[in-house]
Amino acid sequence: MSSVTDNGTAQYTINFSTAMPDTNYVLLGTASNENNLVGIDGHPPSTYSTTQVDVRIFDASNVGQELTNGILNVAVIR
């Protein structure tokens, strides 16, 4: 990842430093200083491209609740 753009409450654009060969990848999120599971979903619809991905990150143990504290880690797996 080269950078992350905050697009508003729990909505982010993750920019890649090197373009992916295709859009066949997944995202895995974890958080520290949180007692809950992290979810990454497509609401509003996620946009996957070879150079970036738009996502919403939320508290999966309380569906619909955005994360408000903690350190978020996102891994891109291909």
ABEGO torsion letter per residue (X at the ends): XABBBBAEBGBBBBBBABBBABABBBBBBBBBGBABBBBBBAOBBBBBBAABBBBBBBBAABBGBBBABEBBBBBBBX
